[in-house]
Amino acid sequence: MPLKAVLFDMDGVIVDTEPLHRKAYFKTFNDLGIDVSEELYASFTGASTKRVCDTLIQEFNLKQTYEEIAKTKRDYFKEYFYNDEEFDLISGVRELIQHYYDNGIKLILASSATMATINMVFEKFELERYFGGKISGADLKESKPHPEVFLLAAEMANEPVENCMVIEDSTNGILASHRANIFCAAYRSPHSKNQDYTLANIVVSDYAELELDKISKYF
């Protein structure tokens, strides 16, 4: 089946918000007086803020609510988002988005980030015109590795799953794509450590490798 739609994750795929999230989360952990190990933090990659907060509340027996923890983290994140000079699009992704757009490929964003964060990124980097739709996993009942977000994204593109490709960088996202039976290209992000790419159909570290002529043999 021909490739008709590409479903993009956002964190670690379009933008390097991972370092900003990390700074914001660890500042929040500090405020909460909890010691989160690198191993536990790595397991949060690709998960929604709600899932992270619920895990923390359970793991550390916290008295704070999900809403309180999420607000603290969100405030720190915004501070870094607008003031961190190193924050930019991932190298090569704008060219790849433009390439797909120019070739009539439908683009849908399917991210675990909140819609507020998605809109901040799209506004800052002027991405709105390229994408036919945006889905926030934070608005759904299930978060990655559940396939719901990608199944909805394929539906939003009005394409069967076999005509779609997911671009992901996290274990949870790759597993979600696999469970949705959608071809998955894993991007080996310098910011996503300890991620498992086993279930991805292809793994790349340069977005030029995902141009249509390079992946035509798969579709």
C-alpha positions, 0 to 999 in steps of 0.5 A: 500500500502506498504511503499516504500519511505520516504520524509524528510524535513531537517530543524528541522527534520534532523538538528537543523538549526532553531537556526542558521537561527534564529540567522542569521535572527535576525542579518539581521533584526537588520541590516535592522532596523526592529522589527520583532515580535515572532508571525511574525517570527513563521509564517516563519517556513518551508517557503523559504528564498525568501518568507520570504524576500518578506514578509519583503519587503512588511510588512516593505516597505523595499528598499532593494531587495530580493537578498540583504537581502538573501545574508546578511542572508546567510553570517550570517548563514554560519558563525554560520553553521561552528562555532556554537559548538552546531550544530549537527544532531537531536538525533536519526535521523542518526539511523532512516536514516540508518534503512530505508536505510538498509531495502531498503526504498528509501530516498528523501530530500524535503526541503525549504532550498536552495540547497547550504545549503542542500549540506553543511549539507549533506557534513558536516554530510556525508548523501549523500550516503543514499539519492536517490535525493534532492529537494530544494523548493527554486528552485521551483515556489511554496513553502510549504504549496504548495504540489509541493515539495512533489509531485516532491519528490514522482516522484523522488522516482518513487513511487505513493504518497500512497507508501510514507511518509513525515517526517515534523516538521512545520505547512507549511510542514504538510499542504503541505504533506496533500495537496499532499495526502501523509501520514505525520509523524510530529516530535515534534521538541524542536526548532519548537514552535507554530506549528500546528500538527492537519493535521499530521497522526501521531505525534512523539517526538522520531525517534524510533517511526518511525521504520518500525515495529512501523508504519507497521499498517499504510501501 
